[in-house]
Amino acid sequence: MNSTLPEKEGNIYSGRNIFSFFFFSLIGVFMFFIPIEVNGKNSIPLDHFVTWIRNTVPSVVSYYILLIMVLGAIYPFYAGSWRKSKIDIALSGMKVLGAVAAALVLFKTGPDWLMAEDMGPYYFSVVVTPIGVLVPIGAIFLALLVGYGLLEFIGILMQPVMRPIWRTPGRSAIDAVASFVGSYSIGLLITNRIYKEGKYSRREATIIATGFSTVSATFMVVVAKTLDLMEIWNLYFWITFFVTFLVTAITVRMWPINKIRDDYYTGEGFPEIVIKEKRIQQAWHQSMITAQNAPSLLKNVLSTLKDGVLMAMSILPSVMAIGLLGLILANHTPIFDYLAYLFLPLTWLLQIPEPFLAAKAAMINLVDMFLPSLMVVEASLHTRFIIASISISTILFFSALIPCILSTDIPIKMREILFLWFIRTVLSLIIVTPLAFLFL
């Protein structure tokens, strides 16, 4: 079955389509990947823009974040999705608690343990607020990056690479890059839809959901800023990108993925047609079809902005609740001190400067991908870099991604998810540590 989009009437190789492909794609690339210096600070343009907004109207931003969280807590009950499963019930309850906690923090009326500087105010300011501003604004520029043919062009060129390395169709390169530069939630929506259409097998969908659906580049900016890594942003981004997909290439050859059957949701699937000749011409043709079918710039931006706001509504209240729960467990109980011994032999053998701290951060990464960064803010550069990288490359965490995966139609068991998290953490530590010592 040919998966290309239907062509509209007219010349797809028109000057308009060529201009849209290059101009809008290059703006997206510039906003995410080209660091510039502004007021003595070196960072990507998206970060500068978000920082300017937060500094210009801080009070407005705070109340906007609270509004987004309240709407996010109400939405599951309005849509009726809260009762779909036990996980949805628990997550919807956590969103309500997260919104309440945010309101107490913002109006400074919460209990002492919540109002402690390293608890509610810190998490609201350092984690929740940047996400709430970055995700919708990042979605606008992502519309330019992925909406005018660039991902289709890359996807066809990557077809002979995806199958031998990751055992997925060439079209999955689009999912992988969309997740990495966009959002795991968008990536999972794409993956689930294509799986239900019979274009991904069960095993392929599992590989993509657990191996490609990492947090976005915009969220990586938050991590890099927190750990003072923005001056080496490109090094951090590309090493983390490399580690993430190398780990995935290894895990697809291990249990449980190598034992998952290649059956299809629809019974009879529609495997991708392999292109063996004129690859660049085919890639260019597909990118021009995408540019031809692209909506107007205003419609595209408004649509992705809406998606970004809905995404923020879904993420923020649960991140606030589960993040605070994780902080309580990390700061006021010894549970992660005990669990850290699971990784301590490895971090000690790898000679990470603070082996116990790194082991504890690696363990708490299962709760939330940002909590490890908060634990190593004062650590050495090597430890900060390693933890910043593995918090992305392990992919799986309970505050958002795991519930999202379980809510799809892809049949993945919890024990499989937990094992994949463990093996991804081990492999990430083994791969990224020597790279950190080599390049820093």
C-alpha positions in Angstrom: 0.0 0.0 0.0 1.4 3.4 -1.0 1.5 5.7 2.0 2.2 8.9 0.1 -0.3 11.7 0.4 -2.8 12.3 -2.4 -1.6 15.1 -4.7 -3.6 18.2 -5.1 -4.3 19.6 -8.5 -1.5 21.7 -10.0 2.3 21.6 -10.3 3.8 20.2 -7.1 7.2 21.5 -8.1 6.0 25.1 -8.2 8.1 28.0 -6.8 5.6 28.4 -4.0 6.1 24.8 -2.8 9.9 25.0 -3.1 10.0 28.3 -1.2 7.7 26.8 1.6 10.0 23.8 1.9 13.2 25.7 2.3 12.0 28.9 4.0 9.8 27.5 6.7 12.0 24.4 7.4 15.1 26.7 7.8 13.2 28.9 10.3 12.4 25.8 12.3 16.0 24.6 12.2 17.2 28.1 13.2 14.9 28.3 16.2 15.8 24.9 17.6 19.4 24.3 16.6 21.4 27.5 15.9 22.7 29.0 19.1 23.2 32.8 19.2 24.4 35.2 21.8 22.0 37.8 23.2 22.9 40.0 26.2 26.0 37.9 26.9 24.0 34.7 27.0 24.6 32.0 24.4 21.5 29.8 23.6 19.1 28.8 20.9 16.6 31.5 19.7 13.6 29.6 21.1 15.2 29.8 24.6 15.9 33.5 24.2 12.3 34.2 23.1 10.8 32.3 26.0 13.1 34.0 28.5 12.1 37.4 27.1 8.4 36.6 27.6 8.9 35.3 31.2 11.0 38.4 32.1 8.7 40.9 30.5 5.4 39.7 32.0 6.2 37.4 34.9 2.9 37.8 36.8 0.9 37.2 33.6 2.9 34.1 32.9 2.3 32.7 36.4 -1.5 33.2 36.2 -1.5 31.7 32.6 0.3 28.6 34.0 -2.3 28.2 36.8 -5.2 28.6 34.3 -3.7 26.0 32.0 -3.3 23.6 35.0 -6.9 24.1 36.2 -8.2 23.5 32.7 -6.0 20.5 32.4 -7.4 19.1 35.7 -11.0 19.7 34.5 -10.7 18.4 31.0 -10.6 14.6 31.7 -13.9 14.9 33.6 -15.4 17.2 30.9 -14.4 14.7 28.1 -15.2 11.6 30.2 -11.8 10.1 29.7 -11.1 9.9 33.4 -13.0 6.6 33.7 -11.5 4.8 30.7 -9.2 2.8 32.9 -7.7 2.6 36.4 -4.7 4.5 35.2 -6.9 7.3 33.8 -8.7 7.5 37.1 -5.5 7.7 39.1 -3.9 10.2 36.6 -7.0 12.4 36.6 -7.0 12.5 40.4 -3.3 13.4 40.3 -4.1 16.3 37.9 -6.6 17.7 40.4 -4.1 17.5 43.2 -1.5 19.2 40.9 -3.7 22.1 40.1 -4.7 22.6 43.7 -1.0 22.5 44.8 -0.1 25.1 42.1 -2.9 27.4 43.3 -1.7 27.1 46.9 1.9 27.9 45.8 0.9 30.8 43.6 -1.3 32.4 46.3 1.2 31.5 49.1 -1.4 29.8 51.2 -0.1 26.3 51.3 1.2 24.3 54.3 4.8 24.7 55.4 6.1 21.5 53.7 4.6 22.6 50.4 5.8 26.2 50.6 9.4 25.2 51.5 11.7 26.8 48.9 12.9 23.5 47.6 9.4 22.1 47.2 6.3 23.8 45.7 7.7 27.2 44.8 10.9 25.7 43.3 9.0 23.1 41.2 6.4 25.6 40.0 9.0 28.1 39.0 11.8 25.9 37.7 9.8 23.0 36.1 6.2 23.8 35.5 6.4 27.4 34.3 9.1 26.8 31.6 7.2 23.8 30.3 4.0 25.7 30.2 5.6 28.5 28.1 8.0 26.4 26.0 5.5 23.8 24.8 2.9 26.0 23.1 5.5 28.4 21.7 7.7 25.5 20.6 4.7 24.0 18.9 4.4 27.1 16.7 7.9 26.8 15.4 7.6 23.0 15.1 4.8 23.6 12.7 7.4 25.2 10.5 10.0 22.5 11.1 7.8 19.5 10.3 4.9 20.8 8.3 6.4 21.6 4.9 8.1 18.4 3.8 11.4 18.3 5.7 10.5 15.2 7.7 9.2 13.4 4.7 12.4 14.1 2.8 14.5 12.9 5.7 12.2 9.8 6.2 12.6 8.5 2.7 16.4 9.1 2.8 16.5 7.2 6.1 14.6 4.1 4.8 17.6 1.9 4.1 18.9 2.8 7.6 15.8 2.3 9.8 15.1 -1.3 8.9 18.6 -2.8 9.5 19.4 -0.7 12.6 16.1 -0.3 14.4 14.0 -2.9 12.6 11.3 -0.4 11.8 9.9 1.0 8.5 11.5 4.1 6.9 8.4 6.1 7.7 9.2 5.6 11.4 12.0 8.1 11.0 9.3 10.8 10.9 7.9 9.5 14.2 11.4 9.4 15.7 12.4 12.9 14.7 9.0 14.4 15.4 9.1 13.0 19.0 12.7 14.2 19.5 12.2 17.7 18.2 8.5 17.9 19.1 6.7 15.9 21.7 6.4 12.3 22.8 2.7 12.8 23.0 2.4 13.8 19.3 4.8 11.0 18.4 2.6 8.5 20.3 -0.5 9.8 18.7 1.1 9.3 15.2 2.4 5.9 16.2 -0.9 4.7 17.5 -2.8 5.9 14.5 -0.4 4.3 12.0 -0.5 1.0 14.1 -4.3 1.0 14.0 -4.2 1.6 10.2 -2.1 -1.6 9.9 1.0 0.2 8.7 3.0 -0.8 11.8 3.1 -4.2 13.2 2.8 -4.8 17.0 6.5 -5.1 17.4 7.3 -2.1 15.3 4.8 0.0 17.2 6.3 -1.1 20.5 9.8 -0.2 19.3 8.7 3.2 18.3 6.6 3.9 21.4 9.3 2.8 23.9 12.4 3.7 21.8 11.7 6.9 19.9 9.0 8.7 21.9 11.4 10.7 24.1 10.8 14.2 25.5 11.1 17.1 23.1 14.0 19.4 22.3 12.0 22.2 24.1 12.0 20.1 27.3 15.7 19.4 26.8 16.2 23.1 26.9 14.7 23.2 30.4 17.1 20.5 31.6 20.1 22.1 30.0 19.2 25.5 31.6 18.7 24.0 35.0 22.1 22.3 34.9 23.9 25.2 33.3 24.6 23.4 30.0 23.3 25.9 27.5 26.8 27.0 26.5 27.4 23.4 25.2 23.8 22.9 24.0 24.7 21.4 20.6 27.1 18.9 22.2 24.5 18.0 24.8 21.7 17.7 22.2 23.6 15.6 19.6 25.3 13.2 22.1 21.9 12.6 23.8 20.3 12.1 20.4 23.1 9.6 19.5 22.8 7.7 22.8 19.0 7.5 22.7 18.9 5.9 19.3 21.9 3.7 19.9 20.3 2.3 23.0 17.1 1.7 21.0 19.1 -0.2 18.4 20.4 -2.5 21.1 17.1 -3.0 23.0 15.2 -4.1 19.8 17.4 -7.2 19.8 16.7 -8.1 23.4 13.8 -9.3 25.5 11.0 -8.4 25.5 11.0 -6.7 22.1 12.6 -9.5 20.2 9.9 -11.9 21.4 6.9 -9.6 20.4 5.1 -11.0 17.3 4.9 -9.0 14.1 1.1 -9.2 13.9 -1.1 -6.3 12.9 -4.0 -4.5 14.7 -6.1 -4.9 11.5 -5.3 -8.5 11.1 -3.7 -8.0 7.6 -1.2 -5.3 7.6 0.1 -2.9 4.9 4.0 -3.1 5.1 5.9 -0.2 3.6 6.9 -0.4 0.0 10.7 -0.4 -0.2 12.2 2.2 -2.5 15.4 0.9 -4.1 16.2 3.5 -6.8 16.0 7.2 -7.4 15.8 7.7 -3.6 16.6 11.5 -3.6 14.1 12.1 -6.4 11.4 10.2 -4.5 12.2 12.0 -1.3 12.0 15.4 -3.1 8.8 14.4 -4.7 7.2 13.4 -1.4 8.4 16.6 0.3 6.8 18.6 -2.5 3.5 16.8 -2.1 3.6 17.6 1.6 4.4 21.3 0.8 1.5 21.3 -1.7 -0.9 19.8 0.8 0.2 22.0 3.7 -2.5 24.4 5.0 -2.0 28.1 5.1 0.6 29.5 7.5 -2.0 31.0 9.8 -4.1 27.8 9.9 -1.0 25.7 10.4 0.3 27.9 13.3 -3.2 28.2 15.0 -3.7 24.4 14.7 -0.3 23.5 16.3 -0.7 26.2 18.9 -4.0 24.6 19.9 -2.2 21.2 20.1 0.5 22.8 22.2 -1.9 24.3 24.6 -3.8 21.0 24.9 -0.6 19.2 25.4 0.4 21.6 28.2 -3.0 21.1 29.8 -2.4 17.4 29.8 1.2 17.5 31.1 1.4 20.4 33.6 -1.0 19.3 36.4 0.2 15.7 36.4 3.9 16.8 36.3 3.2 19.1 39.3 1.6 16.3 41.4 3.9 13.5 40.6 6.9 15.7 40.7 6.0 16.9 44.2 5.4 13.3 45.2 8.8 12.4 43.9 10.4 15.4 45.7 8.7 14.3 49.0 10.0 10.8 48.6 13.4 12.0 47.6 13.8 14.7 50.2 11.9 13.3 53.2 12.3 9.5 52.9 15.3 7.3 52.4 13.6 5.1 49.8 15.7 6.3 46.8 18.9 6.1 48.9 18.1 2.4 49.2 17.1 1.9 45.6 20.2 3.8 44.5 22.3 0.7 45.4 20.7 -1.0 42.3 22.9 1.3 40.1 25.8 2.1 42.5 28.1 -0.7 41.4 27.7 0.5 37.8 28.2 4.2 38.5 31.3 3.4 40.6 32.8 1.1 37.9 32.3 3.9 35.4 34.1 6.3 37.7 31.4 9.0 37.6 32.6 11.7 40.0 29.7 11.4 42.4 28.7 7.7 42.0 26.1 7.5 44.7 24.4 10.8 43.7 24.4 9.6 40.0 22.9 6.2 41.0 20.2 7.9 43.0 19.4 10.3 40.2 19.3 7.4 37.7 16.8 5.6 40.0 14.5 8.5 40.5 14.3 9.0 36.8 11.6 6.4 36.7 9.3 8.8 38.6 10.0 11.8 36.4 12.6 12.8 33.9 13.2 16.2 35.5 13.8 15.2 39.1 17.3 13.8 38.4 18.4 17.2 37.2 17.2 18.8 40.4 19.3 16.4 42.4 22.6 17.1 40.6 22.4 20.9 40.2 25.5 21.4 42.4 27.4 18.4 41.1 30.4 18.4 38.8 30.1 19.1 35.1 30.6 15.5 34.1 27.9 14.3 36.5 25.5 17.0 35.4 26.1 16.1 31.7 25.7 12.4 32.2 22.5 12.7 34.2 21.0 15.3 31.8 21.7 12.9 29.0 20.3 9.7 30.6 17.2 11.5 31.8 16.3 11.8 28.2 17.7 8.6 26.7 15.9 6.3 29.2 12.6 7.7 27.8 10.2 5.9 30.2 8.9 7.7 33.3 5.7 7.6 35.3 4.8 11.3 35.5 3.7 11.4 31.8 5.0 9.0 29.2 4.2 5.6 30.7 0.5 6.5 31.3 0.4 7.8 27.7 1.8 4.6 26.3 -0.7 2.5 28.3 -3.5 4.6 27.0 -2.8 3.7 23.4 -4.0 0.6 21.6 -0.5 -0.8 21.5 -0.5 -3.9 23.8 2.5 -3.4 26.2 2.6 -5.0 29.6 3.8 -3.1 32.7 6.6 -5.6 33.5 7.9 -5.1 29.9 7.9 -1.3 30.4 9.8 -1.6 33.7 12.4 -3.9 32.3 12.9 -1.7 29.2 13.4 1.3 31.6 16.0 -0.6 33.6 18.0 -1.9 30.6 17.8 1.6 28.9 19.2 3.2 32.0 22.1 0.7 32.3 23.0 1.0 28.6 22.7 4.8 28.6 25.1 5.1 31.6 27.6 2.8 29.9 27.5 4.7 26.6 27.3 8.3 27.7 29.9 8.3 30.5 33.0 7.7 28.3 31.6 10.3 25.8 31.3 12.9 28.6 34.9 12.3 29.7 36.0 12.4 26.0 34.3 15.7 25.0 34.2 17.7 28.2 
